[in-house]
């Protein structure tokens, strides 16, 4: 308990320097300023995650699921929307909004999902991590969003029509999971400390943490986003790459940590389900929110434009998502599939940062460029997705039946899951 309480105070302390820097208008230096703003956002992300989990003691679980899913990615939203807002005033910022969004999505599937499986294997020596059948709704929602995302590349822009489509998918998804029966929440660490308070102090604590976090994120998101770009110039690092990976890694650290703790405690299925829900959230509301913020900022109905690199990044991210959907059609994640998710992500991550000399000339090129890597990795994901869907074609109908049953009666599906679900195969 002492360490959990200490964690709360440490996170609160981490918020102070960035907010103080913003409030005072002082500048230490481009890189130090960015680091302090980033620390404030990471600290706020932890506080938000703990407060959101503790709030499950106050509201119905179905509503809590949707609420926690939204709150958990609020820092990620703040950074992406900051870039989208700036893009409405200066088109040069448009690529960074897409960079942050694609990086967050690829990091979630390419790193977090394999991590949860590894912890599951380490704890149980199981070879297949199974999900409850109620997660069929998440898989189908992700599949629908992924199919629509491929139209973005064809049009070369993200429009307000896309906002409506992605929002509709998310609203339909949430309307179903909100009807799931309530359970006693299992809180961990600082969230358990907060949730264990008497009702009055607990409500004040949750409200206070939300307010502190919201103020910190709103204050620090814009200077952090701007600082990443200038830090890239100062450090000689590609700004797009810095925005794509550093910001999502910082803002999603709490979510990774909570899921990892759940997996280590023998609840890998729940951890995986939470990350799947976050993926649905990010691949619907996050991407759909970009053109809306851009339109408000620019004072027009113009779509958010995509240049050639952004199209490549979206293609790779959508292809990775397609493979993830194919893998989860069976509502399970096998060891070889986790390895493939990690391997393709890691190779693409490394090779896209450098130009690799080829032993022979291909189409007049003697080096493998980052653009080649993105197109190649995306195509590999799609080939694996098609192969997996063909192999698991019998599971598709089972998935649809499970989703239909869950949509009609989430309570009955949940009860069957409780009886039949086994974390180890």
N, C-alpha and C positions, 0 to 999 in steps of 0.2 A: 504493500500500500504506500509506503514511504517513497519508493522509487517512482510509482505512478504519479503521486502528488508532485514529486520533484520534476517529472517530465512536463507537467502542466506549467509549472513556474518557469522552466527553461524555455518552453515554447513561447510563453508570454514575454520573456526577456528578449527572445529573438525578434519579436515584432518591433520593439522600441527603437533600435537604431535607424531602421529604414523609415519609419513614420516620422521620427525626429528630423531626419535629413530632409524629407519631403516638406515638413511643416516649416522648417527654418529656411529652406531654399539654399542651404549650404552645399558646397561641392568639395569632396576630398580628392577626387580624381575619377576618371571614367570607369576604370575597372573596379576600384574600391566601392564607388557609389553603386554600381550594378550589383556587386556582390552583396551589399547590405540590403538593397531592395529585394534581391533574390532570397536572402535569408528571411526577410519579413514575410514573403509570399509562402515559402516552405513552412515557416512556423505557423502561419495562418492556416495553411492546409491541414496541418496536424490538429490544430484547435478545432477547425470545422469538422474534421472527421470524428473527433471525440464527442463533440457536442451533438452532432447528427446521430451518432450511435446511441448516446444517452437519451435523445429525444424519443427513441422507440418506447420508452417507458411512459410517455405522455400521450402518444397518438396511436391509432390503430396500425397494425403491422403493415397492412397493404399500402396505406398512405405513407408509412415510414419508409417502405422500400423505394417508392418513387422519390420521396423527399431526400433520403440519404443519397440516392443515385445522382440527383441533381447537385446537392451540396458538395459531394466528393470531388466533382470536376469543376467547381466554380472557379478555382484559381486558373485552371486551363482555359476556361471560357474567357476570363478577364483578359488574359494575355492575347488570345486570338482575336477577341473583339476589339481590343485596343489597336491592333494592327489594321483590322478592317475599317475602323473609324478613321484612322490616319490615311488609309488608302482612299477614302472618300474625298480627302483634301489634297492628297498627293499620290498619284497612281504608282509611284515608285515603291510604296509600302505594300501593295497588293500581294506580291510574291511571299512576303513574310507571314501574312495571315494563313495562306495555304501551307507554308512550311511548318508552322507550329501545329496546325491541325493534322497534317499527314504524319508528322513525327510522333505525335501523341498516340495516334491509332496504331501505327506500326510497332511502336515500343510496347504497347499493351499486349498485342498478339505475339510478336516475335520474341519478347523477353519475359513478360509476366506469366503468360500461360505455360511455357516450358518450365519456369521456376516453380510454379505450383505443382506441376507433375513431378518434378525432381524431388520436392519435399515429400510428396505423397509416396513416391517410390522409396525414399530414404526411411520413411516412417513405417510403411506397411509392406514394402517389397512387392507391391502390386504392379501388374503390367498394364492394367486398363483402369483409368479413372472414369467412373460412371457418374452421370448427372441424373437428377430426378426428372421424371417425365414432364413435370410442369415447366421445365426450362425449354420445352419445345416451342413455346410462345416466343422466347428470346431468340432462338435460332431462326425461326421464320421471319420475325421482325428484322433481324440482321440480314437475312437473305433478300428480303424485299428492298431494304435500303441499299444493299450492295448492287443489286441489279439496276436500280435507278441511277446509282453513282456512275455507271459506265456511260450514261448519256451526257454527263458533264463534259467528258473529253471530246465527244463528237461535236458538241456545240461550242467548245472553247470558252465557256463562261459558266458562272453559277448565278442563277436568276431567282427572282422572288417566287416563281412557280416552283422551283426546287425547294424553297423554304416551306411552301404549303405542303408539298408532297412529303418531305421529311418530317414535318410537324405532325401530319396526319398519321404517319406510321408510328411515331412516338406516342401520340395520344391514344391510338388504338391499343398499343402495347400496354401502356400504363393502366388503361381502363379495365383490362383483364386482370393484371397482376394485383390491382388494388382490391379485387374481390376475393383474394386468397384469405383463408382463415388466419386468425391471429395466433401467435405463439408467444411464450415468454422469451424475451430477447436474452441472448447469452452475450453479456458485455465483457470486454477484456481491458485490462490495464487502466489508463486514465478514464476511459468511458465508464468503467465499472465503478470507479471512485465517485464520479459525478452522478451516475444513475442510482447509486446507493444512498444518496442524501435524502433527507426528508423532503416532501413535495415542495414546500415553499422555497427553501434554499436551492433545491435542484433546479427549479424553474428560473430563479435568478441567475444561477451559474450558467445554465444553457443559454439564456438570453444574453448574458454578458459576453460569453465566448463568441456567440454569433456576431454581436455588434463589434467587438474588438477585431475579429477576423475580417468582417465586411469592410470596416473602415480602412484596415491595413491593406487589403487587396485593392480596394478602389484607389487608395492613395499611391500604392507602389507599382501597380500593374503597368501604367503608362511609362513611368521613368525606367522601369526594369526592361520593358520591351525596347524602348529607345536605346537604353544602355547596352543591350545585347548587340545591336547593330554597330554602335560606335566602338564597343570593346573588340568586336571582330576586326575592325579596321586597325585598332591600336595593337592588337596581338598578332595581326597577320593571318587571321583565321577567316575563312569564307563566312560572311554574315548569315547567309541562308542556312548553312550547316549548323551554325551556333544556335540560331533561333529554332531550327528543326529538332534538335536533340537536347540541348541544355535546359531550355524552358520546360518542355514536357517532363523531363526526368525530375526536375525540381518540384514541379507542381503535383506530380503523381506519386511521389515517394511515400506519402502516408497510406495511400490506397494499396500500394505494393506491400508495405509493411504489415498492414492489417490482414491482408489476404494470406501472406506468408505465415503469420502467427496462427491463423485458423487452420491452414494446411498442416502445420507442425503439430497442432493439437488434435489431429485426426479428423478434421472437418474439411478435407480437401475439396469435396463436392460443393460445399457451401462457398468456399473461397473461389472456386472456379466459376460458380454461378454468379458471384458478385462481380467478378471481372468481366464476365459475359454481359451482364447488365450494363456495366460501364461502357463496354464497346458499343452496345446498341445506342446508349445515350450519346456518345461522341460521334457516332456515324450517322446520327439523325439530327439532333438539336444543334450540335456544335457546327457541323458543316452547313446546316440549313440557316443558322443564325448569321453567318458571314455576309450574304448578300443583303439581308435586312438591315444590318448595322451600316453597311456600305451605302445603301440607298438613303438612309436617314442622314448620314454624314454628308453625302454629296448633294442632297436635296433633289434627287432625281430617281427615276425608276430604272436607271441603267444597271445592267448586270455586272457582277464582279468579274473582270476579265482574267483570263488565264493565258500566260505565255507558254512557250514550248516546254520549259523545264517544269512548270506547274502541272502541265498535262501529263508529263512523264511521271511526276510524283504521285498524282492522283491515280494514274493507271497502275502503278506498282502497289499503292495502298489498297485500291479496289480489288486487285488480283489477289493480294494477300488475304483480304477479307473473304473473297470467294473460296479460297482454299480452307479457311477457318470454318466457314459454313459447311463445306463438304465434309470436313473432318467430324463436325458435331451433328451431322444428320443422324448418326447412330446414337446420339446423346452420350458419347464417351470419347475419351482421348487416350489413345494408345501410346506406348513408349516411342515407337518409331515415328509416329506423327508429331509428337512433341520435339523429337530430335530434328525432324525436317523443318518444323517451324523455326526452331532456333538456328539451324545451320544456314538456311537460305537468308534469314535476316542478318546473321553475323557476317556472312560472305558479302552480301550486298552492302552492308554498313561499312565494311573495311574497304572494299574495292571502289566504292563510289567516291571515296575521298582521295584516290590517287589514280594516275593513268598508268595502266599496266602494259608494258611492251609485249607484242605478240610475236611468236616465233615465225609467223608467216603473215602475208598481207591479205586482209579480208575487205573486199569492196574498196580497194585503194587505201585502206587504213592500216597502219602498222602498230597502233596502240589501241587498247581497250579503254574508251572514255567512260566517264561517269554516266553519260547518257546511254551508252551501250549497256552498261551494267543495269540501269533501271529497266530498260526495255527487256533485257534478257531475264532478269530476276522476275519481273512481272509475268512474262510468258511462261517461265518455269512454274510459277504459282498456279497459273491457269491450267496448264497441262496436268499438274497434280490434282487440281480440283476436278477436272473432267474425269480423270482416271478414278479418283476416289468415289465420285458420284456414280460412275458406271459400276464399280465394284460393290457399292452399298445401295444400289438402286432398290433393293427390297426393303431397305430401311426408310426410304422416303415416304412410302405410304404409312408406315408405322408412325413416323414423325407427324404427318398430317392428321392422322387419327388421334394421336395424343394431344395435339394442339386443339383440334376441334372439341375433344372431350374437356380439356382444361378451360377453353373459352366458354363452354356451356355451363360447367360446374367446377370452378377452381377448387372448391372444398373437397369434392369427391376425388379429384385427381391428387390432391395433396394427401388425403388419407391413404390412398393406394401407394403413393410414394413412401410414406412412413412405414408401411408394411413390407414393401418389396425392395426398397433401396438398400444396396450394400456397397460400401466404398471400395471394396477389394474384389477383384475378379481373379 
